[in-house]
Amino acid sequence: MDKLKISISGVRGIVGETLTLEVVIDFARAFGTYVKSGRVVVARDTRPSGKELKESIVSGLLDAGCEIIDIGIAPTPTTLLMVKELGAAGGIIITASHNPSMWNGLKFVSASGIFLTKPEVEEFLDIWRKKSFTVVSEKKQNNIEKIDSQDVARRHIDKIIKHINTDVIRRKQFTVVLDSCNGAGSVITPMLLEELGCKVIEINTEPDGLFPHTPEPVPENLKQLCDVIRTKGADIGFAQDPDADRLAIVSEKGECIGEEYTLALATQFVLKKKRGVVVTNLSTTKAIDDIAGQFNCEVIRTRIGEINVVEKMKEYNAVVGGEGNGGVIIPEIIYGRDSLCGIAVILQHLAESGLTISKLTSTIPQYKMVKRKIEYPLDKVDTLLEKIKDEYKENPINSEDGVKIDLGDSWVHIRPSNTEPVVRIIAEAPTQQRAEQLCEDIKKLGTS
């Protein structure tokens, strides 16, 4: 049985097996204790299990004396925004992001409207492990305030619109196909697109959590979106994951551009407007460095995990950042990966360029990335990493998060996953064949 996954990215498990109601209540009690019985925003994605888990979250927070602001089904970035705007002490988001439907999880938000940092996670988990919970009598339990999901969506959309040129987008009257995977972006995203003057063709925008395909927005899961774009002659297609923090793009030809180029396009757009530092993680495409180089801007690389990127963005006052899994962070809007923000800036970039999305993407250096994962005893991962470092000792090596080997025009990154019980191998090279070979070379070391 898969273990409960606890990391800087939150908690994930299989509902009813590792992620039980008792486990969820205790995490809520611990978080309520951590935020000193303050106001907590609670939201969830659309997974059917989310409703029952939310009841447990509410119960645990009330036990700890918290006041609860229930914003219902809401994207992760929307929740980050609401925590900050409402002056809450923190937030809990019930989501397993891109994991299959039998999974669910919890993401924990600080009063700053960002995820907990590593020291904060350690403090919070210490409370959870020791079960040193604040407990109040039933008479002292606070009420629950509910905010209408339409009002919540409106706040997020208004924040985005303040920072983009809506007129230039509206004049283009783009035809956009949207696949929200029946997730948390299903209602708010069509609202945003219509606000931007787009003709929206919706597929999989019923917020019922019944995923029509494997929810991770990678090419093998987006065949329907590609087909509809070709059939309808649309200008562009967007795909979101269930909590709407990741964004994938499909071209007017019905071809997947790939999540890596979501951030690359957003970076190109931002740096054209304003020079500054770019922050991304170690596993994100080398194209980011090439783009930043064209504008004489610095790239800072971090460990995997959104909060690691956000912390460095704040430290360096970065103008744009994110992760190559389709996570765009525009700091003036939200210090978190935001698919809606990504949609807005990419549509403005597209409108201003006068190009099709496929031609616009071709202006960015092209690399091929291959991702593999292998089951490997996690207690032996360190030995594997040392073996890999020895094999590639003639090359520059970064050991900040697993092992990343710099091979000039190529690289390969090996690390244990934050969200699954596997070791990930990610390679990028000018050709598909070279990237695949790099992955195979690493897999051989893992089996020899």
Secondary structure as a PSIPRED ss2 file (coil, helix, strand):
# PSIPRED VFORMAT (PSIPRED V4.0)

   1 M C   1.000  0.000  0.000
   2 D C   1.000  0.000  0.000
   3 K C   1.000  0.000  0.000
   4 L C   1.000  0.000  0.000
   5 K E   0.000  0.000  1.000
   6 I E   0.000  0.000  1.000
   7 S E   0.000  0.000  1.000
   8 I C   1.000  0.000  0.000
   9 S C   1.000  0.000  0.000
  10 G E   0.000  0.000  1.000
  11 V E   0.000  0.000  1.000
  12 R E   0.000  0.000  1.000
  13 G E   0.000  0.000  1.000
  14 I E   0.000  0.000  1.000
  15 V E   0.000  0.000  1.000
  16 G C   1.000  0.000  0.000
  17 E C   1.000  0.000  0.000
  18 T C   1.000  0.000  0.000
  19 L E   0.000  0.000  1.000
  20 T C   1.000  0.000  0.000
  21 L H   0.000  1.000  0.000
  22 E H   0.000  1.000  0.000
  23 V H   0.000  1.000  0.000
  24 V H   0.000  1.000  0.000
  25 I H   0.000  1.000  0.000
  26 D H   0.000  1.000  0.000
  27 F H   0.000  1.000  0.000
  28 A H   0.000  1.000  0.000
  29 R H   0.000  1.000  0.000
  30 A H   0.000  1.000  0.000
  31 F H   0.000  1.000  0.000
  32 G H   0.000  1.000  0.000
  33 T H   0.000  1.000  0.000
  34 Y H   0.000  1.000  0.000
  35 V C   1.000  0.000  0.000
  36 K C   1.000  0.000  0.000
  37 S C   1.000  0.000  0.000
  38 G C   1.000  0.000  0.000
  39 R E   0.000  0.000  1.000
  40 V E   0.000  0.000  1.000
  41 V E   0.000  0.000  1.000
  42 V E   0.000  0.000  1.000
  43 A E   0.000  0.000  1.000
  44 R E   0.000  0.000  1.000
  45 D C   1.000  0.000  0.000
  46 T C   1.000  0.000  0.000
  47 R C   1.000  0.000  0.000
  48 P C   1.000  0.000  0.000
  49 S H   0.000  1.000  0.000
  50 G H   0.000  1.000  0.000
  51 K H   0.000  1.000  0.000
  52 E H   0.000  1.000  0.000
  53 L H   0.000  1.000  0.000
  54 K H   0.000  1.000  0.000
  55 E H   0.000  1.000  0.000
  56 S H   0.000  1.000  0.000
  57 I H   0.000  1.000  0.000
  58 V H   0.000  1.000  0.000
  59 S H   0.000  1.000  0.000
  60 G H   0.000  1.000  0.000
  61 L H   0.000  1.000  0.000
  62 L H   0.000  1.000  0.000
  63 D H   0.000  1.000  0.000
  64 A C   1.000  0.000  0.000
  65 G C   1.000  0.000  0.000
  66 C C   1.000  0.000  0.000
  67 E E   0.000  0.000  1.000
  68 I E   0.000  0.000  1.000
  69 I E   0.000  0.000  1.000
  70 D E   0.000  0.000  1.000
  71 I E   0.000  0.000  1.000
  72 G E   0.000  0.000  1.000
  73 I E   0.000  0.000  1.000
  74 A C   1.000  0.000  0.000
  75 P C   1.000  0.000  0.000
  76 T H   0.000  1.000  0.000
  77 P H   0.000  1.000  0.000
  78 T H   0.000  1.000  0.000
  79 T H   0.000  1.000  0.000
  80 L H   0.000  1.000  0.000
  81 L H   0.000  1.000  0.000
  82 M H   0.000  1.000  0.000
  83 V H   0.000  1.000  0.000
  84 K H   0.000  1.000  0.000
  85 E H   0.000  1.000  0.000
  86 L C   1.000  0.000  0.000
  87 G C   1.000  0.000  0.000
  88 A C   1.000  0.000  0.000
  89 A C   1.000  0.000  0.000
  90 G E   0.000  0.000  1.000
  91 G E   0.000  0.000  1.000
  92 I E   0.000  0.000  1.000
  93 I E   0.000  0.000  1.000
  94 I E   0.000  0.000  1.000
  95 T C   1.000  0.000  0.000
  96 A C   1.000  0.000  0.000
  97 S C   1.000  0.000  0.000
  98 H C   1.000  0.000  0.000
  99 N C   1.000  0.000  0.000
 100 P C   1.000  0.000  0.000
 101 S C   1.000  0.000  0.000
 102 M C   1.000  0.000  0.000
 103 W E   0.000  0.000  1.000
 104 N E   0.000  0.000  1.000
 105 G E   0.000  0.000  1.000
 106 L E   0.000  0.000  1.000
 107 K E   0.000  0.000  1.000
 108 F E   0.000  0.000  1.000
 109 V E   0.000  0.000  1.000
 110 S E   0.000  0.000  1.000
 111 A C   1.000  0.000  0.000
 112 S C   1.000  0.000  0.000
 113 G C   1.000  0.000  0.000
 114 I C   1.000  0.000  0.000
 115 F E   0.000  0.000  1.000
 116 L C   1.000  0.000  0.000
 117 T C   1.000  0.000  0.000
 118 K H   0.000  1.000  0.000
 119 P H   0.000  1.000  0.000
 120 E H   0.000  1.000  0.000
 121 V H   0.000  1.000  0.000
 122 E H   0.000  1.000  0.000
 123 E H   0.000  1.000  0.000
 124 F H   0.000  1.000  0.000
 125 L H   0.000  1.000  0.000
 126 D H   0.000  1.000  0.000
 127 I H   0.000  1.000  0.000
 128 W H   0.000  1.000  0.000
 129 R H   0.000  1.000  0.000
 130 K H   0.000  1.000  0.000
 131 K C   1.000  0.000  0.000
 132 S C   1.000  0.000  0.000
 133 F C   1.000  0.000  0.000
 134 T C   1.000  0.000  0.000
 135 V C   1.000  0.000  0.000
 136 V C   1.000  0.000  0.000
 137 S C   1.000  0.000  0.000
 138 E H   0.000  1.000  0.000
 139 K H   0.000  1.000  0.000
 140 K H   0.000  1.000  0.000
 141 Q C   1.000  0.000  0.000
 142 N C   1.000  0.000  0.000
 143 N C   1.000  0.000  0.000
 144 I E   0.000  0.000  1.000
 145 E E   0.000  0.000  1.000
 146 K E   0.000  0.000  1.000
 147 I C   1.000  0.000  0.000
 148 D C   1.000  0.000  0.000
 149 S H   0.000  1.000  0.000
 150 Q H   0.000  1.000  0.000
 151 D H   0.000  1.000  0.000
 152 V H   0.000  1.000  0.000
 153 A H   0.000  1.000  0.000
 154 R H   0.000  1.000  0.000
 155 R H   0.000  1.000  0.000
 156 H H   0.000  1.000  0.000
 157 I H   0.000  1.000  0.000
 158 D H   0.000  1.000  0.000
 159 K H   0.000  1.000  0.000
 160 I H   0.000  1.000  0.000
 161 I H   0.000  1.000  0.000
 162 K C   1.000  0.000  0.000
 163 H C   1.000  0.000  0.000
 164 I C   1.000  0.000  0.000
 165 N C   1.000  0.000  0.000
 166 T H   0.000  1.000  0.000
 167 D H   0.000  1.000  0.000
 168 V H   0.000  1.000  0.000
 169 I H   0.000  1.000  0.000
 170 R H   0.000  1.000  0.000
 171 R H   0.000  1.000  0.000
 172 K H   0.000  1.000  0.000
 173 Q C   1.000  0.000  0.000
 174 F C   1.000  0.000  0.000
 175 T E   0.000  0.000  1.000
 176 V E   0.000  0.000  1.000
 177 V E   0.000  0.000  1.000
 178 L E   0.000  0.000  1.000
 179 D E   0.000  0.000  1.000
 180 S C   1.000  0.000  0.000
 181 C C   1.000  0.000  0.000
 182 N C   1.000  0.000  0.000
 183 G C   1.000  0.000  0.000
 184 A C   1.000  0.000  0.000
 185 G C   1.000  0.000  0.000
 186 S C   1.000  0.000  0.000
 187 V C   1.000  0.000  0.000
 188 I H   0.000  1.000  0.000
 189 T H   0.000  1.000  0.000
 190 P H   0.000  1.000  0.000
 191 M H   0.000  1.000  0.000
 192 L H   0.000  1.000  0.000
 193 L H   0.000  1.000  0.000
 194 E H   0.000  1.000  0.000
 195 E H   0.000  1.000  0.000
 196 L C   1.000  0.000  0.000
 197 G C   1.000  0.000  0.000
 198 C C   1.000  0.000  0.000
 199 K E   0.000  0.000  1.000
 200 V E   0.000  0.000  1.000
 201 I E   0.000  0.000  1.000
 202 E E   0.000  0.000  1.000
 203 I E   0.000  0.000  1.000
 204 N C   1.000  0.000  0.000
 205 T C   1.000  0.000  0.000
 206 E C   1.000  0.000  0.000
 207 P C   1.000  0.000  0.000
 208 D C   1.000  0.000  0.000
 209 G C   1.000  0.000  0.000
 210 L C   1.000  0.000  0.000
 211 F C   1.000  0.000  0.000
 212 P C   1.000  0.000  0.000
 213 H C   1.000  0.000  0.000
 214 T C   1.000  0.000  0.000
 215 P C   1.000  0.000  0.000
 216 E C   1.000  0.000  0.000
 217 P C   1.000  0.000  0.000
 218 V C   1.000  0.000  0.000
 219 P H   0.000  1.000  0.000
 220 E H   0.000  1.000  0.000
 221 N H   0.000  1.000  0.000
 222 L C   1.000  0.000  0.000
 223 K H   0.000  1.000  0.000
 224 Q H   0.000  1.000  0.000
 225 L H   0.000  1.000  0.000
 226 C H   0.000  1.000  0.000
 227 D H   0.000  1.000  0.000
 228 V H   0.000  1.000  0.000
 229 I H   0.000  1.000  0.000
 230 R H   0.000  1.000  0.000
 231 T H   0.000  1.000  0.000
 232 K H   0.000  1.000  0.000
 233 G C   1.000  0.000  0.000
 234 A C   1.000  0.000  0.000
 235 D C   1.000  0.000  0.000
 236 I E   0.000  0.000  1.000
 237 G E   0.000  0.000  1.000
 238 F E   0.000  0.000  1.000
 239 A E   0.000  0.000  1.000
 240 Q E   0.000  0.000  1.000
 241 D C   1.000  0.000  0.000
 242 P C   1.000  0.000  0.000
 243 D C   1.000  0.000  0.000
 244 A C   1.000  0.000  0.000
 245 D C   1.000  0.000  0.000
 246 R C   1.000  0.000  0.000
 247 L E   0.000  0.000  1.000
 248 A E   0.000  0.000  1.000
 249 I E   0.000  0.000  1.000
 250 V E   0.000  0.000  1.000
 251 S C   1.000  0.000  0.000
 252 E C   1.000  0.000  0.000
 253 K C   1.000  0.000  0.000
 254 G C   1.000  0.000  0.000
 255 E C   1.000  0.000  0.000
 256 C E   0.000  0.000  1.000
 257 I C   1.000  0.000  0.000
 258 G C   1.000  0.000  0.000
 259 E C   1.000  0.000  0.000
 260 E H   0.000  1.000  0.000
 261 Y H   0.000  1.000  0.000
 262 T H   0.000  1.000  0.000
 263 L H   0.000  1.000  0.000
 264 A H   0.000  1.000  0.000
 265 L H   0.000  1.000  0.000
 266 A H   0.000  1.000  0.000
 267 T H   0.000  1.000  0.000
 268 Q H   0.000  1.000  0.000
 269 F H   0.000  1.000  0.000
 270 V H   0.000  1.000  0.000
 271 L H   0.000  1.000  0.000
 272 K H   0.000  1.000  0.000
 273 K H   0.000  1.000  0.000
 274 K C   1.000  0.000  0.000
 275 R C   1.000  0.000  0.000
 276 G C   1.000  0.000  0.000
 277 V C   1.000  0.000  0.000
 278 V E   0.000  0.000  1.000
 279 V E   0.000  0.000  1.000
 280 T E   0.000  0.000  1.000
 281 N E   0.000  0.000  1.000
 282 L C   1.000  0.000  0.000
 283 S C   1.000  0.000  0.000
 284 T C   1.000  0.000  0.000
 285 T C   1.000  0.000  0.000
 286 K C   1.000  0.000  0.000
 287 A H   0.000  1.000  0.000
 288 I H   0.000  1.000  0.000
 289 D H   0.000  1.000  0.000
 290 D H   0.000  1.000  0.000
 291 I H   0.000  1.000  0.000
 292 A H   0.000  1.000  0.000
 293 G H   0.000  1.000  0.000
 294 Q H   0.000  1.000  0.000
 295 F C   1.000  0.000  0.000
 296 N C   1.000  0.000  0.000
 297 C C   1.000  0.000  0.000
 298 E C   1.000  0.000  0.000
 299 V E   0.000  0.000  1.000
 300 I E   0.000  0.000  1.000
 301 R E   0.000  0.000  1.000
 302 T E   0.000  0.000  1.000
 303 R C   1.000  0.000  0.000
 304 I C   1.000  0.000  0.000
 305 G C   1.000  0.000  0.000
 306 E H   0.000  1.000  0.000
 307 I H   0.000  1.000  0.000
 308 N H   0.000  1.000  0.000
 309 V H   0.000  1.000  0.000
 310 V H   0.000  1.000  0.000
 311 E H   0.000  1.000  0.000
 312 K H   0.000  1.000  0.000
 313 M H   0.000  1.000  0.000
 314 K H   0.000  1.000  0.000
 315 E H   0.000  1.000  0.000
 316 Y H   0.000  1.000  0.000
 317 N C   1.000  0.000  0.000
 318 A C   1.000  0.000  0.000
 319 V C   1.000  0.000  0.000
 320 V E   0.000  0.000  1.000
 321 G E   0.000  0.000  1.000
 322 G E   0.000  0.000  1.000
 323 E E   0.000  0.000  1.000
 324 G C   1.000  0.000  0.000
 325 N C   1.000  0.000  0.000
 326 G C   1.000  0.000  0.000
 327 G E   0.000  0.000  1.000
 328 V E   0.000  0.000  1.000
 329 I E   0.000  0.000  1.000
 330 I C   1.000  0.000  0.000
 331 P C   1.000  0.000  0.000
 332 E C   1.000  0.000  0.000
 333 I C   1.000  0.000  0.000
 334 I C   1.000  0.000  0.000
 335 Y C   1.000  0.000  0.000
 336 G C   1.000  0.000  0.000
 337 R C   1.000  0.000  0.000
 338 D C   1.000  0.000  0.000
 339 S H   0.000  1.000  0.000
 340 L H   0.000  1.000  0.000
 341 C H   0.000  1.000  0.000
 342 G H   0.000  1.000  0.000
 343 I H   0.000  1.000  0.000
 344 A H   0.000  1.000  0.000
 345 V H   0.000  1.000  0.000
 346 I H   0.000  1.000  0.000
 347 L H   0.000  1.000  0.000
 348 Q H   0.000  1.000  0.000
 349 H H   0.000  1.000  0.000
 350 L H   0.000  1.000  0.000
 351 A H   0.000  1.000  0.000
 352 E H   0.000  1.000  0.000
 353 S H   0.000  1.000  0.000
 354 G C   1.000  0.000  0.000
 355 L C   1.000  0.000  0.000
 356 T C   1.000  0.000  0.000
 357 I H   0.000  1.000  0.000
 358 S H   0.000  1.000  0.000
 359 K H   0.000  1.000  0.000
 360 L H   0.000  1.000  0.000
 361 T H   0.000  1.000  0.000
 362 S C   1.000  0.000  0.000
 363 T C   1.000  0.000  0.000
 364 I C   1.000  0.000  0.000
 365 P C   1.000  0.000  0.000
 366 Q C   1.000  0.000  0.000
 367 Y C   1.000  0.000  0.000
 368 K E   0.000  0.000  1.000
 369 M E   0.000  0.000  1.000
 370 V E   0.000  0.000  1.000
 371 K E   0.000  0.000  1.000
 372 R E   0.000  0.000  1.000
 373 K E   0.000  0.000  1.000
 374 I E   0.000  0.000  1.000
 375 E C   1.000  0.000  0.000
 376 Y C   1.000  0.000  0.000
 377 P C   1.000  0.000  0.000
 378 L H   0.000  1.000  0.000
 379 D H   0.000  1.000  0.000
 380 K H   0.000  1.000  0.000
 381 V H   0.000  1.000  0.000
 382 D H   0.000  1.000  0.000
 383 T H   0.000  1.000  0.000
 384 L H   0.000  1.000  0.000
 385 L H   0.000  1.000  0.000
 386 E H   0.000  1.000  0.000
 387 K H   0.000  1.000  0.000
 388 I H   0.000  1.000  0.000
 389 K H   0.000  1.000  0.000
 390 D H   0.000  1.000  0.000
 391 E H   0.000  1.000  0.000
 392 Y C   1.000  0.000  0.000
 393 K C   1.000  0.000  0.000
 394 E C   1.000  0.000  0.000
 395 N C   1.000  0.000  0.000
 396 P C   1.000  0.000  0.000
 397 I E   0.000  0.000  1.000
 398 N E   0.000  0.000  1.000
 399 S C   1.000  0.000  0.000
 400 E C   1.000  0.000  0.000
 401 D C   1.000  0.000  0.000
 402 G C   1.000  0.000  0.000
 403 V E   0.000  0.000  1.000
 404 K E   0.000  0.000  1.000
 405 I E   0.000  0.000  1.000
 406 D E   0.000  0.000  1.000
 407 L C   1.000  0.000  0.000
 408 G C   1.000  0.000  0.000
 409 D C   1.000  0.000  0.000
 410 S C   1.000  0.000  0.000
 411 W E   0.000  0.000  1.000
 412 V E   0.000  0.000  1.000
 413 H E   0.000  0.000  1.000
 414 I E   0.000  0.000  1.000
 415 R E   0.000  0.000  1.000
 416 P E   0.000  0.000  1.000
 417 S C   1.000  0.000  0.000
 418 N C   1.000  0.000  0.000
 419 T C   1.000  0.000  0.000
 420 E C   1.000  0.000  0.000
 421 P C   1.000  0.000  0.000
 422 V C   1.000  0.000  0.000
 423 V E   0.000  0.000  1.000
 424 R E   0.000  0.000  1.000
 425 I E   0.000  0.000  1.000
 426 I E   0.000  0.000  1.000
 427 A E   0.000  0.000  1.000
 428 E E   0.000  0.000  1.000
 429 A E   0.000  0.000  1.000
 430 P C   1.000  0.000  0.000
 431 T C   1.000  0.000  0.000
 432 Q H   0.000  1.000  0.000
 433 Q H   0.000  1.000  0.000
 434 R H   0.000  1.000  0.000
 435 A H   0.000  1.000  0.000
 436 E H   0.000  1.000  0.000
 437 Q H   0.000  1.000  0.000
 438 L H   0.000  1.000  0.000
 439 C H   0.000  1.000  0.000
 440 E H   0.000  1.000  0.000
 441 D H   0.000  1.000  0.000
 442 I H   0.000  1.000  0.000
 443 K H   0.000  1.000  0.000
 444 K H   0.000  1.000  0.000
 445 L H   0.000  1.000  0.000
 446 G H   0.000  1.000  0.000
 447 T H   0.000  1.000  0.000
 448 S C   1.000  0.000  0.000
